Amino acid sequence: MVKSNYTFGDSDEASRRLQNLAKLYEPDTRSLLKRSEVHSPLLAVDLGCGPGWSTRLIQEVLSPQQTVGLDSSARYIDEARERYGETIEFKLHDITQVPFPMHSPNVMFCRFLLTHLPSPGKVLAHWKQVVAQTGALLLIHETESLESKNPSLRRYYELVGQLQEHYGQNLWIGAVLETCLKQAGWSVVDSIGLVLEKPAQSMAELHLANIRSWRNDEYASKSFDANEINSLEASLGRIACGMDNAGVVLNTARQIIARF
């Protein structure tokens, strides 16, 4: 059994962070969905859908006959149902576990999900079981690297990478995704690395919400210096509100379309 430790939480602040993340990465996600050249599939599934922002985009771009979002957070599923429940179906389910609570999808999508899973290869193999009878496309957006000239942002990436590594996760999962997919039995149809320039102010806003969640994690509280975390949180806050100009963050993203 694969168990994940989602250190960013599902609080109100975490939910607002996901909304901001969805806005920041919507153009890139929309591009991936369009590049799949899928239109009006019978069933599209959003894996780790959170409050439903990415699920709404799947519905808009691909026009599936049925769209389903899956997430293990009851709080996020309730929020998604309240926002989009009239047109999109949301189910409480741990996406690392099979079978899924619906028939075999034609398209599966995930964004910033595999980075939080300790055994992505095993999960990808599980997902293959879900579509073994009919086949499907799997669309993935993950991170390969994050680079900044600002020392606070660089230090944040070092610490969150260390935290995820402790839990068997990989902040830079995008760099090894092709290998993981092939080992799990998927065929990579299309794979591109995109260097995305994201405003440091917007990225710091996301990171500020994150650090407020994971700073209380058991490992983080024991392993990281509290004074440094306080200083880092204050610095991210100044960047997020525009007091300090940190330029841009270069985010190399890996977008993959795979088939089984």
Buried (B, 14 or more C-beta within 10 A) or exposed (E): EBEBBBBBBBEEBBBBBBEBBBEBBBEBBBBBBEEBEBEEBEBBBBBBBBBBBBBBBBBEBBEBEBBBBBBBBEBBBBBBBEBBBEEBBBBBBBBBEBEBEBEBBBBBBBBBBBBBBBBBBBBBBBBBBBBEEEEBBBBBBBBBBBEBEBEBBBBBBEBBBBBBEBBBBBBBBBBBBBEBBBEBBBEBEBBEEBEBEBBBBBBBBBBBBBBBBBBEBEBBEEEBEEEEBEEBBEBBBBBBEEEBEBBBBBBBBBBBBBBB
